[in-house]
C-alpha cells in the first residue's frame, strides 16, 4: 500500500485552508470590513504568486497570497520552489548555492567546507541587490503575477480553531529587507542558505515520487514580529 508523504499532507492541508478562505461566509464578511467594500467573488488562481483573486462589487481586484501555519517559528513553511537557475542573477551565487544545497555526500550533509561557506556569505553580502530581487520575486512575484496582500491563517491540523491575519505585501517585503542577515550553519549538516531570521533556502527533496527534488525551496518562518505587523481580522 502506498503511504502519503509528509509533503503531500502539508500541501493538502494548505489547499484546504485556501478553500476555507474562499468559501467561509464569516471570513467573507471580515474581508469586506477590512477592505471597506462588498465582495463579488473569491476566485482560485493557478500559476501565479497569489492563490486567491478577490473581485469586489465596484469592479476592483486584489490578489491574495494565502499561507497556513500551525505554529510560530519552527522550520518555516514553503512559499516558493523553482529551478536553481531561476533564483539569483549572479552565476557565482548560483554555483555556490548548488554546492551548498545539492552537492551532498550524504542526505543530511553538504560538500561545502567552512571556508567556502564564509566566502559564500561574503559573496551574498557583496551582492545584496541580487538577494533582494530574489526575495521580491519569490515573496511578491514578478510583473503580471504579483500579490498585493498576504493572508496568514493560524490554525491546527483539524481547523478547529482559527486566526486570520492580513498584511500588505509591500509591508512584509520591507520587513524582510530590513532584517536581511546572510547566514549558513558551519556544521556539516548546515545545508540551508539563511537570508534573514525568517527566510531560508534549501533543497526541495522529498520522497522518491516527488518531482524535481533538486528544486530550490524558500521557507518563511512566521514569527510574532511578523504577526505584529499584520491586522487580525478573525
The 8 nearest C-alpha neighbors of each residue, nearest first, counted from 0:
[[1, 2, 3, 4, 208, 207, 206, 7],
 [2, 0, 3, 4, 208, 206, 207, 7],
 [3, 1, 4, 0, 5, 7, 206, 8],
 [2, 4, 7, 5, 1, 8, 6, 0],
 [3, 5, 7, 6, 2, 8, 206, 205],
 [4, 6, 8, 7, 9, 3, 205, 10],
 [7, 5, 9, 4, 8, 10, 205, 3],
 [8, 6, 10, 4, 9, 5, 11, 3],
 [7, 9, 5, 11, 10, 6, 12, 4],
 [10, 8, 6, 12, 7, 11, 5, 13],
 [9, 11, 13, 7, 12, 8, 6, 14],
 [12, 10, 14, 8, 13, 9, 15, 7],
 [11, 13, 15, 9, 10, 14, 8, 16],
 [12, 14, 10, 16, 15, 11, 67, 9],
 [15, 13, 11, 17, 16, 12, 18, 10],
 [14, 16, 18, 12, 13, 17, 11, 19],
 [17, 15, 13, 19, 14, 18, 20, 12],
 [16, 18, 20, 14, 15, 19, 21, 13],
 [19, 17, 15, 21, 20, 16, 22, 14],
 [18, 20, 16, 22, 17, 21, 23, 15],
 [21, 19, 17, 18, 22, 23, 16, 26],
 [20, 22, 18, 41, 19, 23, 17, 42],
 [21, 23, 19, 20, 18, 24, 27, 41],
 [24, 22, 26, 19, 25, 20, 21, 27],
 [23, 25, 27, 26, 22, 28, 21, 29],
 [26, 24, 28, 27, 23, 29, 30, 233],
 [25, 27, 29, 23, 28, 24, 30, 20],
 [26, 28, 24, 30, 25, 29, 31, 23],
 [29, 27, 31, 25, 26, 30, 32, 24],
 [28, 30, 26, 32, 27, 31, 232, 33],
 [31, 29, 33, 27, 32, 28, 34, 26],
 [32, 30, 28, 34, 36, 37, 29, 33],
 [31, 33, 35, 29, 30, 34, 28, 36],
 [34, 32, 30, 31, 35, 29, 232, 36],
 [35, 33, 31, 32, 36, 30, 37, 29],
 [34, 36, 32, 31, 33, 37, 30, 38],
 [37, 35, 31, 34, 38, 32, 55, 56],
 [36, 38, 31, 56, 55, 39, 35, 57],
 [37, 39, 55, 56, 40, 54, 31, 36],
 [38, 40, 55, 56, 54, 37, 41, 53],
 [41, 39, 54, 38, 53, 42, 55, 52],
 [42, 40, 53, 21, 52, 54, 51, 43],
 [43, 41, 52, 51, 40, 44, 53, 21],
 [42, 44, 51, 50, 52, 41, 45, 21],
 [45, 43, 50, 51, 42, 52, 46, 47],
 [46, 44, 47, 50, 43, 49, 48, 51],
 [45, 47, 44, 48, 49, 144, 50, 43],
 [48, 46, 144, 49, 45, 44, 50, 145],
 [49, 47, 140, 144, 145, 146, 139, 64],
 [50, 48, 64, 146, 63, 47, 51, 62],
 [49, 51, 44, 64, 65, 43, 63, 45],
 [52, 50, 43, 63, 42, 44, 49, 62],
 [53, 51, 62, 42, 41, 61, 63, 54],
 [52, 54, 41, 61, 60, 40, 55, 62],
 [55, 53, 60, 40, 39, 38, 59, 52],
 [56, 54, 38, 39, 57, 59, 58, 37],
 [55, 57, 39, 58, 38, 37, 54, 36],
 [56, 58, 55, 59, 37, 36, 54, 38],
 [59, 57, 56, 55, 54, 60, 39, 38],
 [58, 60, 55, 57, 54, 61, 56, 53],
 [59, 61, 54, 53, 55, 58, 62, 52],
 [62, 60, 53, 52, 63, 147, 54, 59],
 [63, 61, 52, 146, 147, 49, 51, 53],
 [62, 64, 148, 51, 49, 146, 149, 50],
 [63, 65, 49, 149, 50, 146, 150, 148],
 [66, 64, 150, 149, 50, 63, 151, 17],
 [65, 67, 151, 152, 150, 64, 68, 13],
 [68, 66, 152, 151, 13, 153, 16, 65],
 [69, 67, 153, 70, 152, 154, 66, 151],
 [68, 70, 154, 155, 153, 67, 71, 156],
 [71, 69, 68, 72, 153, 73, 154, 221],
 [70, 72, 222, 221, 73, 223, 69, 220],
 [73, 71, 222, 220, 221, 75, 70, 74],
 [74, 72, 75, 71, 220, 70, 221, 76],
 [75, 73, 220, 72, 76, 218, 219, 199],
 [74, 76, 220, 219, 218, 73, 72, 221],
 [75, 77, 218, 219, 220, 78, 74, 68],
 [76, 78, 218, 217, 79, 219, 216, 75],
 [77, 79, 218, 217, 76, 219, 80, 138],
 [80, 78, 217, 216, 77, 137, 81, 218],
 [81, 79, 216, 215, 214, 217, 78, 82],
 [80, 82, 214, 215, 83, 85, 216, 79],
 [81, 83, 214, 84, 85, 215, 86, 80],
 [82, 84, 85, 86, 215, 214, 81, 93],
 [85, 83, 82, 86, 93, 87, 81, 88],
 [86, 84, 83, 82, 87, 81, 88, 93],
 [85, 87, 83, 84, 133, 88, 82, 81],
 [88, 86, 89, 133, 129, 93, 85, 92],
 [87, 89, 90, 129, 86, 93, 92, 85],
 [88, 90, 92, 91, 87, 93, 129, 126],
 [91, 89, 93, 92, 88, 94, 87, 95],
 [92, 90, 94, 93, 89, 95, 122, 96],
 [91, 93, 95, 89, 90, 94, 96, 87],
 [92, 94, 96, 90, 91, 95, 97, 87],
 [95, 93, 91, 97, 96, 92, 90, 98],
 [96, 94, 98, 92, 97, 93, 91, 99],
 [97, 95, 93, 99, 98, 94, 100, 92],
 [96, 98, 94, 101, 95, 100, 99, 93],
 [99, 97, 102, 95, 96, 100, 101, 111],
 [100, 98, 96, 97, 111, 109, 190, 95],
 [99, 101, 190, 97, 202, 98, 96, 201],
 [100, 102, 97, 103, 98, 99, 202, 213],
 [103, 101, 98, 110, 100, 97, 109, 99],
 [102, 104, 109, 105, 110, 101, 108, 106],
 [103, 105, 110, 108, 109, 102, 106, 107],
 [106, 104, 103, 108, 107, 109, 110, 102],
 [105, 107, 108, 103, 104, 109, 188, 204],
 [106, 108, 105, 188, 109, 103, 190, 187],
 [109, 107, 188, 187, 105, 103, 106, 104],
 [108, 110, 103, 111, 99, 190, 187, 188],
 [109, 111, 103, 102, 104, 98, 112, 99],
 [110, 112, 109, 99, 115, 98, 116, 113],
 [113, 111, 115, 114, 116, 110, 187, 109],
 [112, 114, 116, 115, 185, 117, 111, 186],
 [115, 113, 117, 116, 112, 118, 111, 119],
 [116, 114, 118, 112, 113, 117, 111, 119],
 [115, 117, 119, 113, 118, 114, 112, 120],
 [118, 116, 120, 114, 119, 115, 113, 121],
 [117, 119, 115, 121, 116, 120, 122, 114],
 [120, 118, 122, 116, 117, 121, 115, 123],
 [119, 121, 117, 123, 122, 118, 181, 124],
 [120, 122, 124, 118, 119, 123, 125, 117],
 [123, 121, 119, 125, 120, 124, 118, 126],
 [124, 122, 126, 120, 125, 121, 127, 119],
 [123, 125, 121, 126, 127, 122, 120, 181],
 [124, 126, 122, 123, 127, 121, 120, 128],
 [127, 125, 123, 124, 128, 129, 122, 130],
 [126, 128, 130, 129, 124, 125, 123, 131],
 [129, 127, 131, 130, 126, 132, 125, 133],
 [130, 128, 132, 127, 131, 126, 87, 133],
 [129, 131, 127, 133, 128, 132, 134, 126],
 [132, 130, 134, 128, 133, 129, 127, 135],
 [133, 131, 135, 129, 134, 130, 136, 128],
 [132, 134, 130, 131, 136, 135, 87, 86],
 [135, 133, 131, 137, 132, 136, 138, 130],
 [134, 136, 132, 138, 139, 133, 137, 131],
 [137, 135, 140, 141, 133, 139, 134, 138],
 [136, 138, 134, 140, 135, 139, 79, 133],
 [137, 139, 135, 134, 136, 140, 172, 78],
 [140, 138, 145, 135, 146, 136, 137, 168],
 [141, 139, 136, 145, 48, 137, 144, 138],
 [140, 142, 136, 145, 144, 143, 139, 135],
 [143, 141, 144, 145, 140, 136, 139, 146],
 [142, 144, 145, 141, 140, 47, 48, 146],
 [143, 145, 47, 48, 142, 140, 141, 146],
 [146, 144, 140, 139, 48, 141, 143, 142],
 [145, 147, 62, 49, 139, 63, 148, 48],
 [148, 146, 168, 62, 167, 63, 61, 145],
 [149, 147, 167, 168, 63, 166, 146, 64],
 [148, 150, 64, 166, 63, 165, 168, 65],
 [149, 151, 165, 65, 164, 64, 66, 152],
 [152, 150, 66, 164, 67, 163, 65, 153],
 [151, 153, 163, 67, 162, 66, 68, 154],
 [154, 152, 68, 162, 69, 161, 67, 151],
 [153, 155, 161, 69, 158, 160, 152, 162],
 [156, 154, 158, 69, 157, 160, 159, 153],
 [155, 157, 158, 154, 69, 12, 159, 160],
 [156, 158, 159, 155, 154, 160, 12, 161],
 [159, 157, 155, 160, 154, 156, 161, 16],
 [160, 158, 157, 155, 161, 154, 156, 162],
 [161, 159, 158, 154, 155, 162, 157, 153],
 [160, 162, 154, 153, 158, 163, 159, 152],
 [163, 161, 153, 233, 152, 154, 164, 160],
 [162, 164, 152, 233, 232, 231, 151, 153],
 [163, 165, 231, 151, 230, 150, 229, 232],
 [166, 164, 150, 230, 229, 149, 231, 151],
 [167, 165, 229, 149, 148, 168, 230, 150],
 [166, 168, 148, 170, 169, 147, 149, 171],
 [167, 169, 148, 171, 147, 170, 149, 172],
 [168, 170, 172, 171, 167, 173, 147, 139],
 [171, 169, 173, 167, 168, 172, 174, 166],
 [172, 170, 168, 174, 173, 169, 175, 167],
 [171, 173, 169, 175, 170, 174, 168, 176],
 [174, 172, 170, 176, 171, 175, 169, 177],
 [173, 175, 171, 177, 172, 176, 170, 178],
 [174, 176, 178, 172, 177, 173, 179, 171],
 [177, 175, 173, 179, 178, 174, 172, 131],
 [178, 176, 174, 175, 179, 173, 172, 180],
 [177, 179, 175, 176, 195, 180, 174, 196],
 [180, 178, 195, 176, 194, 177, 175, 181],
 [179, 181, 195, 194, 178, 182, 196, 193],
 [182, 180, 194, 193, 120, 195, 179, 124],
 [181, 183, 193, 180, 192, 120, 194, 184],
 [184, 182, 192, 193, 185, 191, 189, 116],
 [183, 185, 189, 186, 182, 190, 191, 188],
 [184, 186, 113, 189, 183, 187, 116, 188],
 [187, 185, 189, 188, 184, 113, 108, 190],
 [186, 188, 108, 189, 109, 185, 190, 112],
 [187, 189, 108, 186, 107, 190, 109, 184],
 [188, 190, 184, 186, 187, 191, 185, 183],
 [189, 191, 100, 99, 188, 109, 108, 201],
 [192, 190, 201, 200, 189, 193, 199, 183],
 [191, 193, 200, 183, 199, 194, 182, 201],
 [194, 192, 199, 182, 195, 181, 198, 183],
 [193, 195, 181, 198, 180, 179, 199, 192],
 [194, 196, 179, 180, 197, 198, 193, 178],
 [195, 197, 198, 180, 193, 194, 178, 179],
 [196, 198, 220, 195, 219, 221, 199, 222],
 [199, 197, 219, 195, 218, 194, 193, 196],
 [198, 200, 193, 218, 192, 217, 194, 191],
 [201, 199, 217, 192, 191, 216, 193, 218],
 [202, 200, 191, 216, 215, 100, 203, 217],
 [201, 203, 215, 204, 100, 213, 216, 214],
 [202, 204, 216, 212, 214, 215, 213, 201],
 [205, 203, 212, 202, 213, 206, 209, 214],
 [204, 206, 209, 212, 203, 207, 6, 208],
 [207, 205, 208, 209, 204, 4, 212, 6],
 [206, 208, 209, 205, 210, 212, 204, 4],
 [207, 209, 206, 210, 205, 212, 4, 211],
 [210, 208, 206, 207, 205, 212, 211, 204],
 [209, 211, 212, 208, 207, 205, 213, 204],
 [210, 212, 213, 214, 209, 203, 204, 82],
 [211, 213, 204, 203, 214, 210, 209, 205],
 [214, 212, 211, 202, 203, 204, 215, 101],
 [213, 215, 82, 81, 203, 212, 211, 202],
 [214, 216, 202, 80, 81, 203, 201, 83],
 [215, 217, 80, 203, 201, 200, 79, 202],
 [216, 218, 200, 79, 77, 199, 78, 80],
 [219, 217, 77, 76, 75, 199, 198, 78],
 [218, 220, 198, 75, 76, 197, 221, 77],
 [221, 219, 75, 197, 72, 222, 198, 76],
 [220, 222, 71, 72, 219, 225, 197, 75],
 [223, 221, 71, 224, 72, 225, 220, 226],
 [222, 224, 226, 225, 227, 71, 221, 72],
 [225, 223, 227, 222, 226, 228, 221, 229],
 [226, 224, 228, 227, 223, 222, 221, 229],
 [225, 227, 223, 229, 228, 224, 222, 164],
 [226, 228, 224, 225, 229, 223, 230, 222],
 [229, 227, 225, 226, 224, 230, 166, 170],
 [230, 228, 166, 226, 165, 227, 164, 231],
 [231, 229, 165, 164, 232, 166, 228, 227],
 [230, 232, 164, 163, 233, 229, 165, 162],
 [231, 233, 163, 164, 29, 230, 33, 165],
 [232, 163, 162, 231, 29, 164, 26, 161]]
